[in-house]
Amino acid sequence: MLRFPYKLTTLSILLATGLTVQAQKVAHHKTAVSKVWVADLGNGQYKNPVLDADYSDPDAIRVGDDFYMVASSFDAVPGIPVLHSKDLVNWTLINHALPLQPPFEHFSKTQHGNGVWAPAIRYHNKEYYIYYPDPDFGIYLTKATDPAGKWSEPVLVEAGQGLIDPCPLWDGDGKVYLTYAYAGSRAGIKSVLAVKEMNAAGDRTIGTGTIVYDGHETDATIEGPKFYKRNGYYYIFAPAGGVSTGWQLVLRSKNVYGPYERKVVLEQGSTTVNGPHQGAWVNTQTGEDWFLHFQDKDVYGRVVHLQPMKWVRDWPVMGVDRDGDGAGEPVMTYKKPNVGKTWPISTPPESDEFNSRIMGLQWQWQANPKATWSFLNADKGTLRLYTQAVPEEARSYWDVPNILLQKFPTEVFMATTKVTFNPNTKLENEKTGLIVMGKSYASLGLRSDQDGLAIVHAECYDAEKGKMPTEKTIARLKGNDVYFRVSVNKGGVCQFSYSLDGTRFINAGAAFKAESGKWIGAKVGLYATRTATTNDSGYADFDWFRIENNL
């Protein structure tokens, strides 16, 4: 294979950033309604999860009548999704705070599981602040005056390995603090929370910091802290006990450095919601309190739930406390938050007709992109993906940067796309198609050879461990147009199929059980690759990509 030829230039950074900012301004005014998952029941109630997609490690705030949420994005680019809601139930995706991920050269290659871990969003002095950790480089800050607009270039607040999950607090005396946790894989210690002072601008830490809570005995793997102050108490909301098995902890103290009292305020109990924790306390204009948190659903990622919340003797109680012990259990349906009025149903985007000149916000690459990877032809309503040379060191698509993906939108759905492939006739082994990506993956696509185009089905088990894919030719294609589909059923069981007319679909390959990625759920998307050097690549034109019910 060829050596990976990509080195990100300043010009490409500016081009990518400019395009993203343009997309942000347009997308802020668009709404979508999913065909596969809507949390708003339309009768004054909602069902959980409010987002049945992998918006991991959510944090949220209210500013006036608007709620904003951010989530982890790891190595996906653009990074740090920014969502907006008027009622905490109906959410739209309005932006990404990171058009490209720094360090730029480092993230020009796939970095599964690295990058943006749990971020925090806050509003201070008429600006929006996002603090996010990169466990290999440190804690960053980016700011904006409009969440749907341009975010500032990230500033490294504190460099260091293993610093994760930061959250700031502006105190009444003018001091600024940062709470954070440690990733054992980098720091050599975990299950502790620390507090460190920052300068007045909140863009640089001061001193060495202080461990304020040690969870080794009772709350192993405590992390993800969120910092609040209420009625003279400093509160640290933090998940403990593990991603898929833990509980929501709240710590409180009259002193910012402790000692902190401990209380479990949300746990699975008798429900089916495993590990309900890590999220944000928000209140409505009418004085109601609510808690947003995630649930780890393995192949589907970490989905977002909304719990009612109340204060009892200066302790929060989340969900419904059925046994009166002060620790609530998650609700599956509940009355919607009172925000003074009823708002229309909306969801993050999923389907894409490719009728815009900018990329839909649901799409993310596996690394920092180049301008030559794609072209949106709004006049024709197509997304053109140019075949890119596979990196020399790549053993599978797990290692390929230019895979364009979006989150699984719910447990059961169907993704269909129409593609016209125009490979370079002087080359062989150019490929394009539909893919379900995770630690193992499967794809259905087209491959060019001397005789034209073949429909090929590929599987790669243990791609994360460096295993190579196996590929089987399904049929020959007489023309260059084809429809590809993947039907996803419960448990992530996927069946690929193809059609020549868009009506009759023929199964291709055996059912494939999707797997989660590194700290994320499985994703579905598109690819276009080659293995040869050329002065002009082939390309694939995708007419549309539609998410529908799996009928």
Secondary structure, 3 states (H helix, E strand, C coil): CECCCCCCCHHHHHHHHHHHHHHHHHHCCCCECCCCCCCECCCCEEECCCECCCCCCCEEEEECCEEEEECCCECCECEEEEEEECCCCCEEEEEEEECCCCCCCHHHCCCCCCCECCCEEEEECCEEEEEEEECCCEEEEEEECCCCCCCCCCEEEEECCCEEEEEEEECCCCCEEEEEEECHHHHCCCCEEEEEEECCCCCCEEEEEEEEEECCCCCCCCCCCEEEEECCEEEEEEEECCCCCCEEEEEEECCCCCCCEEEEEECCCCCCCCCCEEEEEEECCCCCEEEEEEEECHHHCEEEEEEEEEEECCEEEECECCCCCCCEECCCEEECCCCCCCCCCCECCCCECCCCCCCCCCCEECCCCCHHHEEEECCCCEEEEECEECECCCCCHHHCCCCEEEECCCCCEEEEEEEEEECCCCCCCCEEEEEEECCCEEEEEEEEECCEEEEEEEEECCHHHCCCCEEEEEEEECCCEEEEEEEEEHHHEEEEEEECCCCCCEECCCCEECCCCCCCCCEEEEEEEECCCCCCCCEEEEEEEEEECCC
